[in-house]
Each structure stands twice: as C-alpha cells, then as structure tokens.
Amino acid sequence: MNEGELLSRVDRSKLPRHVAIIMDGNGRWASGRGLLRSAGHSAGVKTLKKILTTAVNLELEALTVYAFSTENWKRPLAEVDFLMHLFSEYLEREKREMHEKNVRIRFLGRTEDFSPLIQSQMRDAVELMKNNTGVKFNIAADYGGQDEIIRATQKLARKVSIGEIPAENITAEIFERELDTAGQPPVDLLIRTSGDMRLSNFLLWQG
C-alpha cells in the first residue's frame, strides 16, 4: 500500500491538532551503522522533509520539531558547525517549496544566538510565509522549555513594572500569549524519534 492509499484511509476527525517531535538519535543511528554522526544528521533532515510533507497532506494545524536545544551548544565544535551549516542549507533550499505548500514557519527559542546569516535566513523565511494559512511549522532552535518560561515571565514582569497589567490579573491564558507558541493549540501528540521516554526540556508548558 502506497502513502496516498494510507492517507486516504485516515479518519481526519481523529487527528491531533498539534504534533510535536523531539528529533534525536541521529548520531546513534549513524554510529550503529559505522557512519559519521554527520551522516545521521543529514538523514534526519531528509526525514524532516517527509514529516512536513505528511503533515501538509493530513492538513495538521501545527507541527513543532525540536531541532537544536540550548544544551546542544555544548557538543563538539565541529559537530555544532556542521549542524549550523545543515540548518542554513535546509532553510535556503526548502523555503520556496514550503511556501508553495502554504506552510507558515515560526522559530522558537533564542534566535539571536545564531550567526547573522542564519538569523537573516530565518527572517526571510518568516516574511515569505507570513500570510500562509496551512500547517504552522515551528522549528525549536536554541530552545529550552525552562528558558521559554523564564523569558515569558520576564516579559510579563516588565509589563507589571510599567503598570500595563496588574500582577493579580495574570492568568494562564495571558501567560500563554508571551510564549514562543502564542496563538497555537496545545500539543496533543508528542513523538520522540529515538524512543527514549523523557521530555528533555521541550515544550514544558504546552503539553
């Protein structure tokens, strides 16, 4: 049975609204096959394209992928450099096709920590797809759930300090407006590709 036949059998009324994926295990996958870790990361990017295409075909509302965590900066410099090159290459190569598929992209995390080139590519991709109405595609890069919550708290603290909102008026709904995923539904399906059973500081509020 091909993919088209499988998709035709899916009951769309039972699909999750927001799917989140922790993309890990690429290095171990490659090492287990006698390959360099970089080969695993390259394979992961190809898999990501298939996942996004499937999300588009299923008309999911939102897809969030954990591409690069705040802790990943601690990896060997050569591996980090390769991941940055891969990320940059992916954005440049795939943005037009994503746009044609009506995808709307968003980046979660501290995007200011990336190189000027990658920051520019992120802005260009967001600008290109800002009016699209299809899958909301969130790429969590230099992202950590605790860091996101701290940043949201700091934003609200600044608003309280200038009298924009009384502290006692802060609700869960107001807090969610300050998160990187503001305006999107909560996650109702989380997948970890390696099979490990842990969150690794990913979308701690949204689950």
C-alpha positions as CSV (number, residue, x, y, z in Angstrom):
1,M,0.0,0.0,0.0
2,N,1.5,3.4,-1.0
3,E,1.4,6.6,1.0
4,G,-1.5,8.0,-0.9
5,E,-3.7,5.0,-0.1
6,L,-2.7,5.1,3.5
7,L,-3.6,8.8,3.8
8,S,-6.9,8.1,2.2
9,R,-7.8,5.8,5.0
10,V,-7.0,8.2,7.8
11,D,-10.0,9.5,9.7
12,R,-9.3,13.2,9.7
13,S,-11.7,13.9,12.6
14,K,-9.5,11.9,14.9
15,L,-6.2,13.6,14.1
16,P,-4.3,15.6,16.7
17,R,-4.3,19.4,16.2
18,H,-0.7,19.9,17.2
19,V,2.1,17.3,16.8
20,A,5.5,17.8,18.4
21,I,8.6,15.8,17.6
22,I,11.9,15.5,19.5
23,M,14.3,14.7,16.7
24,D,17.1,12.8,18.4
25,G,19.0,9.6,17.9
26,N,20.5,10.6,14.6
27,G,24.1,10.3,15.8
28,R,23.5,6.9,17.4
29,W,21.7,5.8,14.3
30,A,24.8,6.6,12.2
31,S,27.3,5.2,14.7
32,G,25.4,2.0,14.8
33,R,25.9,1.7,11.0
34,G,29.6,2.6,11.1
35,L,28.9,6.1,9.7
36,L,30.0,9.5,10.9
37,R,27.5,11.3,13.2
38,S,27.1,13.9,10.5
39,A,25.6,11.3,8.2
40,G,22.9,10.7,10.8
41,H,22.1,14.4,11.0
42,S,21.9,14.6,7.2
43,A,19.5,11.7,7.2
44,G,17.4,13.4,9.9
45,V,16.9,16.4,7.6
46,K,15.6,14.2,4.8
47,T,13.2,12.6,7.3
48,L,12.1,16.0,8.4
49,K,11.1,16.9,4.9
50,K,9.0,13.7,4.7
51,I,7.3,14.5,8.0
52,L,6.4,18.0,7.0
53,T,5.0,16.8,3.7
54,T,2.8,14.3,5.5
55,A,1.7,17.0,8.0
56,V,0.7,19.1,5.0
57,N,-1.2,16.2,3.3
58,L,-3.0,15.5,6.6
59,E,-3.8,19.2,7.0
60,L,-2.5,19.3,10.6
61,E,-2.9,22.6,12.3
62,A,0.6,22.7,13.8
63,L,3.9,20.8,13.8
64,T,6.7,21.6,16.1
65,V,10.1,20.0,15.8
66,Y,13.0,20.1,18.4
67,A,15.9,20.8,16.1
68,F,18.5,22.3,18.4
69,S,18.3,22.7,22.1
70,T,20.1,25.2,24.4
71,E,22.2,22.3,25.6
72,N,23.4,21.4,22.1
73,W,25.9,24.2,22.1
74,K,28.0,22.1,24.4
75,R,28.6,19.5,21.7
76,P,32.0,19.3,20.0
77,L,32.6,22.4,17.9
78,A,33.0,20.5,14.7
79,E,29.5,18.9,15.2
80,V,27.9,22.2,16.1
81,D,29.4,23.8,13.0
82,F,28.1,21.0,10.8
83,L,24.6,21.4,12.4
84,M,24.6,25.1,11.7
85,H,25.7,24.5,8.1
86,L,22.9,21.9,7.7
87,F,20.3,24.2,9.2
88,S,21.3,27.1,6.9
89,E,21.3,24.9,3.9
90,Y,17.9,23.5,4.8
91,L,16.3,26.9,5.1
92,E,17.7,28.1,1.9
93,R,16.8,25.0,-0.1
94,E,13.3,24.3,1.3
95,K,11.7,27.7,2.0
96,R,10.3,28.1,-1.5
97,E,8.7,24.6,-1.5
98,M,7.3,25.2,2.0
99,H,5.8,28.4,0.7
100,E,4.2,26.7,-2.2
101,K,2.7,24.2,0.2
102,N,1.1,27.1,2.2
103,V,3.2,26.3,5.2
104,R,3.7,29.1,7.8
105,I,7.0,28.9,9.6
106,R,8.0,30.1,13.0
107,F,11.2,29.8,15.1
108,L,11.1,29.1,18.8
109,G,13.9,29.9,21.1
110,R,16.7,32.4,21.3
111,T,17.2,33.1,17.6
112,E,19.6,36.0,18.4
113,D,22.3,33.5,19.3
114,F,22.7,32.2,15.8
115,S,25.0,33.7,13.2
116,P,23.9,36.8,11.3
117,L,23.5,34.7,8.1
118,I,21.1,32.2,9.8
119,Q,19.2,35.0,11.5
120,S,18.7,36.6,8.1
121,Q,17.6,33.4,6.6
122,M,15.1,32.9,9.5
123,R,13.7,36.4,8.9
124,D,13.4,35.9,5.2
125,A,11.6,32.6,5.7
126,V,9.1,34.1,8.2
127,E,8.5,37.0,5.9
128,L,8.0,34.8,2.9
129,M,5.4,32.6,4.6
130,K,3.7,35.1,7.0
131,N,0.4,35.2,5.1
132,N,0.1,31.4,4.6
133,T,-2.8,29.6,6.1
134,G,-1.7,26.0,6.1
135,V,0.4,24.0,8.7
136,K,2.0,26.1,11.3
137,F,5.6,24.7,11.2
138,N,7.5,25.6,14.4
139,I,11.3,24.9,14.4
140,A,12.6,24.9,18.0
141,A,16.2,26.0,17.7
142,D,18.4,27.2,20.6
143,Y,15.3,26.3,22.5
144,G,14.7,25.1,26.1
145,G,11.3,24.9,27.8
146,Q,12.6,26.3,31.0
147,D,14.2,29.2,29.2
148,E,11.0,29.9,27.3
149,I,9.0,30.1,30.6
150,I,11.6,32.4,32.1
151,R,11.5,34.7,29.1
152,A,7.7,34.8,29.2
153,T,7.8,35.6,32.9
154,Q,10.3,38.4,32.3
155,K,8.1,39.9,29.6
156,L,5.1,39.9,32.0
157,A,7.3,41.3,34.8
158,R,8.2,44.3,32.6
159,K,4.5,44.9,31.8
160,V,3.7,44.8,35.5
161,S,6.5,47.2,36.4
162,I,5.2,49.8,34.0
163,G,1.6,49.4,35.1
164,E,0.4,47.8,31.8
165,I,-1.2,44.9,33.7
166,P,-1.8,44.3,37.5
167,A,0.1,41.2,38.7
168,E,-3.1,39.8,40.2
169,N,-4.7,39.9,36.7
170,I,-2.2,37.4,35.2
171,T,-3.9,34.2,34.1
172,A,-2.8,31.1,32.3
173,E,-4.2,32.5,29.1
174,I,-2.3,35.8,29.5
175,F,0.9,33.9,30.3
176,E,0.5,31.8,27.1
177,R,0.4,34.9,25.0
178,E,4.1,35.5,26.0
179,L,5.3,32.1,25.0
180,D,7.0,31.3,21.7
181,T,4.0,29.3,20.6
182,A,1.4,32.1,21.3
183,G,-1.8,31.6,19.4
184,Q,-1.3,27.9,18.7
185,P,-3.2,24.9,20.2
186,P,-1.6,22.9,23.0
187,V,0.4,19.8,22.0
188,D,-1.7,16.7,21.9
189,L,0.8,14.2,20.5
190,L,4.5,14.1,21.3
191,I,6.9,11.8,19.5
192,R,10.5,11.1,20.4
193,T,12.2,9.5,17.4
194,S,14.9,7.7,19.5
195,G,12.2,6.0,21.6
196,D,13.6,7.5,24.9
197,M,10.8,8.3,27.4
198,R,11.8,11.8,28.5
199,L,10.9,15.4,27.6
200,S,14.5,16.9,27.6
201,N,13.2,20.4,28.4
202,F,10.9,20.5,25.4
203,L,7.5,22.4,25.4
204,L,7.1,22.1,29.2
205,W,4.1,24.4,29.3
206,Q,2.3,23.3,26.1
207,G,1.9,19.6,26.8
